[in-house]
């Protein structure tokens, strides 16, 4: 099913201000929030749709891409919408705090961001990179329990071990982290010294990042569960990898097509030629330049471009042909060109010499 226009989803004009976007989203979120509509899948989908629209339009960069290229443009930025309520809660923690009096549901540890720089060709063909990050991991001394060795945590009596308490606000009933145990569901009376009862310590860890073929500069990858381990036994958040692609000295990219320039001589353009050109596959292909080629014309090699990041074939390589005008000619070359000019009926006169030439210079 085709996605609806984001402005239509929020019911705002394309010139809506940030405050107007937030107000429109708040109204829809309160109307369709899953906690207000338990078991209503239609309401949940509308809530996700509104959240996705707001996430794009509140971000100036995403909004600019969407206004120019629509939904397809966002795919090239690594944005594929929200997959579930957890995604929305993570992206709109501040909004939910405004709506429901703070205390949004922390279900995991913190998400992390990692910026990775790769070459143009690595982006074209994909690469596995081992990176090192610092993040909170389970304390080895207490195996993540937070309790001193030989002791155990006690069940929190406030939430009865659930880690959540139910609060009413108007017609809403919101489940929020227990203020006594902070969502852990348990109380530690004798904490582990290395982690001070949190059950986690800051460690360095190597992570293998699989960067798929076809990613573009600014793409974002999500590694579920590779974020920080949450306190008091909460599962880890996610790791978001932002990809930065270095430019290539010969190739340029436009979508999944690759562009390059090829200088040819006047005689090659006039008479035609067979010329080898490099491709991103580290190979050469022979292309036929037809007689009478004009400077600026292009030649296309089908399937020699960038791999579609979703695996749907490859783009093309488009070669722009540039006819070079020789700057220095020997005597024989000049004679031949003069002869050609005479045949064409456009004889060429020698440059002015003497007084008038000195005036020009």
PyMOL commands that set and color helices and strands:
alter all, ss='L'
color gray80, all
select helices_A, chain A and resi 6-10+18-32+41-57+60-75+85-91+93-100+120-125+231-233+266-271+331-344+355-360
alter helices_A, ss='H'
color red, helices_A
select strands_A, chain A and resi 112-118+127-138+154-155+164-169+172-177+186-187+200-211+220-223+239-245+252-254+257-264+273-278+284-289+298-301+317-323
alter strands_A, ss='S'
color yellow, strands_A
deselect
rebuild
show_as cartoon
